[in-house]
């Protein structure tokens, strides 16, 4: 049987908040979760460093990042695709 292999790697979608470093973008992931005790919906955010080989993603872009093996001390995510281009100011 030939079945399509399902990827076990996590993927997240977030906004590029920094593109100053060479081959690296900082991506802000925002999510909404229910507070354990009070039940109120609160916003939580995390920043991840993602590998961007060609330097194609710019500040404000919405991109998808995929988990990978460690690339450096802080990088273990790879920018995989552009979801939405940043609005021109």
C-alpha positions, 0 to 999 in steps of 0.5 A: 500500500502507498499511503501519504505520510502525515507530517508529525512536525508542528506548524504555527502561523504568526507575524514577523516582528524582526528581520534584522538578523542574517537568515533569521526572522523573529515570529510572534505567535499569538493565541487565546486561551481560557484562564484556568481559575477564572475562565476568562479568555486571555491572550498569550504570545510567544516569540520564535526564531525561524530560519529564513535561508533566502531572507525573503520574509520582511517585517509585518509578513504573516508566515507559517513556521515548521518545527525542525532539528536545532539549527543554532542555539535559539533556532529550531523552526524553519519559515516554510511559506508566506501566508499574507504579505505585509500591508504597504505603508 
